[in-house]
Amino acid sequence: MTAQVDHSGGRTLIQRAMRSSAITVMGFAGSQIIRLASNLLLTRLLFPEAFGVMAMVSVFLMGLAMFSDVGVGPAIMQSKRGDDDDFLNTAWTIQIIRGFLLYSVAVILCWPVSQFYGEPALLYFLPVAALTLIIQGFNPTRLESANRHLLAGRVTVIDIATQLVGIITAVVLAWIFQSVWALVISGLLSMLAQLYFLNRFLPGPSNKLRWEKPAAQELINFGKWVFLSTICGFAISQADKIIIGRFLTTYDFGIYNIGFFLASFPMMLGGVVTHRVVIPIYRESPPNESRANFLHLRKMRTFATATLMFLAAILVVSGVWLVELMYDDRYLPAGGVVVLIALMQIPAIIAITYDQAALAAGDSRSFFVLAATRAVFVIAGLIIGLGMFGLPGALIGQGIALVAAYPVVVWLASKQGAWDPVHDLGFAVLGIGLGLLAFWLHSDALAALSQFSAA
């Protein structure tokens, strides 16, 4: 058993949360500047189809990872044994086993996936790219321990360093080979760099192979609902890549992914902050324990939502102009994609902090119910919208699906005493206003989305 260590440094929960949030946001901003610069370089070195093929690879790997997620990270962050060596080493052992199993499944599925997308080259790209699944399995649990105690500084620096390794190698290899292999190999090298950085620069004891039965039982009992939830999460976040990717030509799918790349900034930031900051806040300051806790969380939630809404508003207003400014003529249709995706993410932005309350309380079952509801609605919205109105219908269908799932969000948040109707209503009115503004400013670019061709 590990002795308990005071990780607070004498600071209050709110002070630690604000410090961690600030570091996370600054790190995210730096990361996205680097990411954008690399994207601009790569779009000039590679062809649009390369981004379409790489999106297929990414969807495949992310699907495998999410379909087998046993919730090790959230379990460490919320468990009372989250600082216990036996618990952490058991979690690490589970991660490693999972990594090797995932790679085996990836190799088996290479041929069916290449046939599904009609891209024979995937048969060669996927087995190499899937090696990242094994590498990630060896990442030390010190990463989750740092997130558990709101120690964001070194984690943020490591994230940026990892990204730089991947981007530099991608640009160099793309310049030399002008092939999708540049993106595949750079992804592999960045994961190796991350593993080295985490082991070298995060404080704490090294992990060892260990299987403690009580720890394994706790991880599995908590993780079984997270496992199901992440399957649903994959459907929510990646169904567009699967369904729309099957519908569009590889060229148009590459254009779509450039638009998605720009429009995803607000939700990516929201995901990083909620993962690193929100669960520890809910764990240490449950909103149903006191009115003071609820009010502290309201301040945090309002600040987080306002920040993400501001970023979404920038993309809604200027998405078309940003694409015209930064990309060559081949990528101009991505402008309408940016605007519409940013707009359809607003319902998710408003509710982004609620589901973490269930995980912080150990209620992974309620978390699964919300994820399953969203997944069913999002898939239905995509398919119905795509069938009726093509690409714009598919994207609008996702936004409608997230609104339709809101009653389940209310149910989950109310169970933990976290629901804040004043917050939700105020930002919903703002979101409607942004929607009207978008259709007034960019009606031509949005109408042009219907011209994206089927494969």
ABEGO torsion letter per residue (X at the ends): XBBBBBAAGGBBAAAAAAAAAAAAAAAAAAAAAAAAAAAAAAAAABBAAAAAAAAAAAAAAAAAAAAABAGAAAAAAABAAAABAAAAAAAAAAAAAAAAAAAAAAAAAAAAAAAAAGBAAAAAAAAAAAAAAAAAAABBAAAAAAAAAGBAAAAAAAAAAAAAAAAAAAAAAAAAAGBAAAAAAAAAAAAAAAAAAAAAABBEBBBBBBBBAAAAAAAAAAAAAAAAAAAAAAAAAAAAAAAAAAABBAAAAAAAAAAAAAAAAAAAAAAAAAAAAAAAAAAABBAAABAAAAAAAAAAAAAAAAAAAAAAAAAAAAAAAAAAAABBAAAAAAAAAAAAAAAAAAAAAAAAAAAAAAAAAGBAAAAAAAAAAAAAAAAAAAAAAAAAAEAAAAAAAAAAAAAAAAAAAAAAAAAAGABBAAAAAAAAAAAAAAAAAAAAAAAAAAAAAAABBBX
